[in-house]
Amino acid sequence: MKTIRIRKFTILSLFVILIFPWIFYVGGHFFETKSFNLGIPTNSKMTQIVAGITGLFMAFLIVAYAMRRYILIPLEKMSLCARQIAEGDLDIQIPSSKISEIAEVHDGFILMVDSLKKSFQKQVELEDERRFVIAAVAHDIRTPLFALRGYLEGLEQGIADSPEKRAKYLAVCKEKSAQLDRLVEELFTFAKTEYQEMILSENIIDLSHVLKNSIESLSHQAEKKDITIIADNLTSDCNINGDSDLLERAMNNLIDNAVRHTPTSGKIFIDCYRDETSVIFTIQDTGEGFFAEELQRVFEPLYRGEASRNRSTGGAGLGLTISQRIIRQHGGELVVGNHPEGGAFLKGWIPI
């Protein structure tokens, strides 16, 4: 639709107001004298005056009609649409106009409504995800909590009547409490990365040193499964700007995931190096790797490859999600796949 600027509309309106009385005046003169020669005298000027006033009146009517149709009505409807939007009604029909400025406002309204629809849809999705996370983690917390309460009641009632049984009961209680702590910590970290901007304590840190700390903290867990962690190629000078605590949490999640899914006597290979623009790290295990349908969903909150919600491998299904979000908050990316020689392969990079 062709539009005109309001400045041109104003000039055209003034032109109509000025030209119409003159046209009607000349028409009145022609009616009296049958000639367009204004030099011919007439007996009375009343006809020309009435014609001129009629022309002025008609000009005002035309300009008023155009202003109402192309300016006032669209603005009134836009005002009504704004009130509807404020009340949450986004299914509105925004009127168009041949005035360029109003047409631009019309286009802005459409963009705003589209953005609001997308925002509301995203909000609904986040709310559904939040409810799902809370329900799922509450379910996961309940299982070790019930077990912990059962074993504590067994100790209280004297069912564990020998030192060996008491030691076994206490070991189970300790394991379940550690599992609860891990679940709560994962939920807390996930909530921070999802619903608020985490404040990064940025310092120059060596990512290879962060990886070494994570390997050391998980070495005992790997030794219990006789898993060998091979990290001989961790090069120094993998310096980046980042939050060492958050990055160590991300690496802990990734290595812990590799340990949990690597069979007994397996191996985990960890590398860290740099290129011209990024520091790159890789983690490869000798487990079963990812199934094809898992590769598209491994970073979804609470997604697990197991057909059931069995927690024998530990965790709440938030580890990879949290790690990816932390890496992205540092301007990098984390991807997963399967190594050609077998096993899961994770690769991440962070800008230098």
N, C-alpha and C positions, 0 to 999 in steps of 0.2 A: 504494500500500500504506500503510495507516494505521500510524503508529508511535507509540510512547510514549517519554517521557524515561526515562533510567535511574533517576532519582529516584523516579518513579512505580512503576517495576518493582520497586525495592527495597521500597517501602512495601507493594505488593501481595504480595511474597514474605513480608514479616514478617506481614502479615495472614493469609496462608495458614498459616504456621507456628503462629500463635497460635490461629486459629479451628478448624483441623482436629482437634487433640487434644480441644478442648471438644465438637465435634460427635460425635466417636467416644465420648467419655465419656458424653454424653447418650444416645447409641445403646446403649451397654452398660447404662446404668441402665434404659432402656426394655426391653431384653432380659430383665433380671432381674425388673422390676416390672410390665411391660406398661403403664407410665405415664410421661409426661414430667415428672411432679411430682417434683422432686429432693428434696422433703421426706419422701418415703416411705422409711422405713428398709429396708435390705437385710441379709441374713444375712452377706454378704461383699462387701467392696469390690474384690475381686480382678478381677472381670469389668470393672468400670469402669476400673481402673488399666491392665489389659491393653489395653482399648479405647483409652484415652487415649494410651498409648505407641505403639500401632499407628497412631493418627491422626497423632502427631508424626512417626513414621517415614514415613508416606505423604506428609505435607506436605514433608518434606525431599526425598523422591524427586521430587515434582512440581516443587519449586523448582530442584532440581539439574538435572532434565531441561530445564526452561525456560532455565536459565542456560547449559547446554551448547549447546542448539539455537540460541538467539538471541544469545548473547554469545561463548562460548568457541570454537565451531566457526567462526563468521564471522571472528573474530580470528585463529585459526590459519590459515584459508585466505588471509586478507589478508597474513599474514606470509609464507606460501608464495608468494603473488603478488608480494610485494615482492622476494623473492629471485629470482623469474623475471625481473622487470623489470630487476633489477641485472645479470642475465646476458644481457640484451638481448632476451628473449622478451616481445614485447608482445601476442601473441595469447593472452590469458588471460581466464578467466571469473571475475569478481569476485563473490563471494556477497553477497546482500542480507540485511538484518536488520530486525526490527520495532522495534529499539531506535534511537531517533532519533540518538544520538551516533554509533553504528556506521553507520547509514544515511548520515549526513553524511560520515563517512570514506569510505564506499563511493562516494559521488558525487565526493568529492575525488580518489579513485583513478582514476575514469573520466576526469575532466578531465585529470589528469596523464598518463594513458596516451594520450589523444587528442592532447595537446600534444606528447608525446614522439614519437608517430607523425608528426605534422606536421613536427617539428623534424628527425627522421631523414630524412624525405622531402626536406625542403629541403636538408639536408646532402648527400644523394645527388645532387640536382640541381646544387648548387654544385660538387661534386666533378667531375661530368660536364662542367659548364661550364668548370671550371679545366683539365681535361685537353684539352677542345676548344680553349680559348684557347692553351694552350701548343703544341699540335700545329699549329694554324693559323698562329700567329706564327712558330713555328720554320720552317714552310714558306715564309712570306713573307720571313724573314731569309735563308734559303738562296739565294733567287733573286739578290738584289743581291750577296750574298757571293760566289757563283760568278762573277758578272760582274766583280766587283772583282778577284778572283784571276786571272781570264783576262786582263784588261787589264794587270795588274801583270806577269804572266808575259810578255805581249807586249812590254812595256817592257824587261824583263830580257833577253829573247832578241834584242832589237834589231829586232823586226818593225816598230816605229815608227821608220823610218829617215830621217824628215825632221822639221824643226821643227813643221810643221803637224800631222803625225800624232801626234807626242809631245804637242803641246798638246791635241789631241782626246782622246787616251788619258787624259791627266791630268784633263781636264774631266769625262770619264765616271767616273773613279775618285772625283773629288770629289763628283759627284752621287750615286754609289752609297753612299759613306760617309755623306753627309747623310741618305740614305734609311734606312740602317741606324740612324743615331742617332735619327731620328724614330720608327722602329719600336720601338726599345728604350725610348725615353722614354714612348711611349704604353703599352707593356706595364707599365712600372714604375708609372706613374700609375694605370692601371686596377687593378693589384694592390693599391695602397694604398687606393683608394676601395672596393674590393670586400671585402677580407679584414681590414681594420682600420679603426678609427675615426681619421680624420685629425684631428690637433690643429689647430684653426683659430686662427690668429693674428689675433684680431678687433680691428679698429681702425675708426674712422670714416673711410670712403673715399668718393670721388665716382665712381660707376659710369661716368659719362660720360667722366671722365679715364682710367679703365681701358680703355674702348672706344677712345679716341683713341690710347692707347699700342699697342693691338692693331692698329689700322688702320695706324699708322706702321710697325710691324714687318713687316706683310704688304704694304705699298705696292709694294715692289720686285717681289714675286711677281705682283701685279696688273698692274703696268706692263708686264711681259713679255708679258702676254696683251692689252694695251691695254684693260684693264678700268677703268672709272671708279667709284671708291667715293664715293658722295654721302652725306655725314654733316653736312649743314648745320643739322639740327634737334636736335643734341645740346645739350640744355638743361643749365645748371649746377644746382647744388643737388640733385643726385641722390644724396644722401648715405645710406649704409647702414652697418651694422656687418658687417664681413666681412674675409676674408683677401685682400688685393690680389693676391698672387702666384697663388693658386688661381683667383680670378676672372679674372685676365688669361689664365691657361691655358685656362679655359673659353671666353672670348671669342675667343682665338686659334684654337681648334678650330672654332668656329662660322664665323668669317670665312674661315678657310682652306678649310673645306668649301664655302663659297659661291664662293670664287675658283676652286677646282678644278672646280666644276660649272657655272660660268658661261662661255659661249662667248666667243671673241675679240671684242673691241669691245663687250662687254656692260656692264651696270651693276649695282652693288650699292647698295642704299639702307639706311642704318643710322640708327635713331632711338633716343632715350633720353629719357624724361620720367617724371614722378611724378604719382600721384594722392593721395588722402587716406591710403592705407595702404601703398602699395607704390611701388617704382621699377620701371618697365617699360621693356624694350628690345625692339626688333624688328630683324630682318635679312631683307631681301628681295633676291632676285637675279632675273636675267632668263634663267635657264637653263630647262631642260625641266620643272623641278619634280619632285614625287614622283608615282610611279604609285600607284594606289589600294591595291594590295597592299603597297606599301612603308610607307604611313603607320602601319600597325599594328606595324611591326617595325624602324623606323629606329633605335630606341634599344637594340636587342638587340646584345650584344657580337659584333663581327666580321660583322654583317650588312651586305651591300652589295647595291645594286640591280642591279649587273651580273650577267649570267647566268654569267659565268666569274669566276675569281678573278684577273683581270687587274689589275695594280697600276699601270696607266698613269696613273691619277688620284692615285696616292700614298696613303699612310696604310695602316692595318691594319684599318679599320672599327671603331675604338674611340673616335674623336673625339667623336661625338655622345653615346655612352654616358658617357664621362668628363664631358662638359659637363653633362649632365643630373644626374649624381650630385653634382657640385660645387654646382650651383644648389640642389639639394634639401638638401644639407648646410647651406646658408645659409637654410633655411626657405622657399625659393621653389619654382618649378616652371618647366619648359621644355616647350613644345609645338611641334609642327610642322604645317604644312599647305601648301596652294597658294594663292597670291594670285589674286584674281579676274582680274587683268590678266595672269596668267601668271608662272611662276617659283616657286621655293620660298619659303616664308614661315615664319620662326621667331620665336616670341614667348616671352619669359621675364619673370618678375617675382620680386622679392625684397622682403620686408617692410622698411619704413623702420626 
